[in-house]
């Protein structure tokens, strides 16, 4: 099975917000009284480039449809080998990196009772984990919050959900506690920017799945991002990113991405 086959089948990307105290503090946010979440579109998913990767067709998108009615050339359908692409940074947008552990759902989850959260068997609920970035258009999001507007755009630009390959549960030591043994790091241009530890999560993996399942069904292959530690910061064209994840002291995954200016006519303007 390909490490990226799960991406083909995901119906949605769920993201838990404000799940690390230090991150809440660095953005001067208020700690939520209960977990909250938002969604990213599956069209925002990208995977790392390789030496033989062809960049998405969006780099050469034309406006032929405006002249001749012909369809625009668009990004290729995600294949079992992923959707290799640079991170495209929209013009006028302050794009922030947010490193997160992603859970990939294994079976349909709905209405898990709160009193059963401690009995949730993550090794049955998920098929594996992945490294992820919840990229955020910070200035757009901040403006939307001040004006009481939705901020879906701030999370949903194309390429705003970089993902690594699925790490199957077989690679995790079952004797080690699932909640307390993940470490994950983000390096930008060789400098450590985010250093995550799952013991610091305010809402546990199990509680995240329980809470979401009470609102909407989690389907097989849905992707759940579990929150970012402190250290978020702005990305720029030319930046090179390296993401690492380990469990119980053993490295599980390492992926790299690079940033470019987003092609096309979009430029951020005040709403």
Steps between C-alpha positions, in 0.01 A plus 500: 500500500633844404586738778269756336202285406306632800500849347294381204215386721476771766161670503606779736783645707407585858728729702494549876573857606701640793620168638836611644517761777822663378354546151186659645720741694724595205196610296330668798196277462256384767510136612172338387268355764450195280673370186415673174590411145489625143534342156751524217407395144657185361608710200759663730693172538848472356782250547878545475672550168747238382772522238261370235192694612311719256365813664120540499351645185394809696840650421393525137127560546363717223188708469393340173153448643448875503584523132378177347289319756758223528550356849786630710792267552493399864701297747518129413287253692679372808659164421618217722841665481362819651466854369859628489524878508683794650321702765356795309495825698224740384604856424429739786436217746702438815506120490579338835619142551321286761652155547256227607456126545224367275284197576356299210165345586456123463127453556180700522477688831178661620358616834769357728371566856711729717516240777653255251787724392752322724402170338556619143752263342700717264661193348153405370374848419790607277708331233807713555650844553665759282695822521306806390508877470188706560609804301316818595453833324553689825427856388186388316387296802565789742304742283207258472490447878494876567213548255305194613544331161567131425869414458477183292706664226780552748534125542398379157731637231638241259809329651408608856493142631839334439496135612757227540443131423282286722692333782303179570432395857725197457796738528388623843596308811171394660665469840563878498218738594355650181426840651833577663766373261485722192771759432491711185716781365502757223819650357490801266822554305675273748381688812273330753173696511249265664569222749186303587428254779164321517508502880425875480170464312207657686254262335615141452486306173209294636305805618550669162341205318223473760416870475498515120289182477227669706464768234569327169586149391863417446532273198778261406806686368389836638797697629505660845764762583559514874640846573827688476762580766655845541750642255272581206645750257487648153626321189662663198571393141818294492458361852574131542317302767580169667245321717590215737290272721601231749317263735650350816840623389490347149476722191183431303510753220700782343373710210609819327315782324605819327320832457430702187285804420153391394443537124183659369313828551415477872622788717369556854277805543304614804147359520 
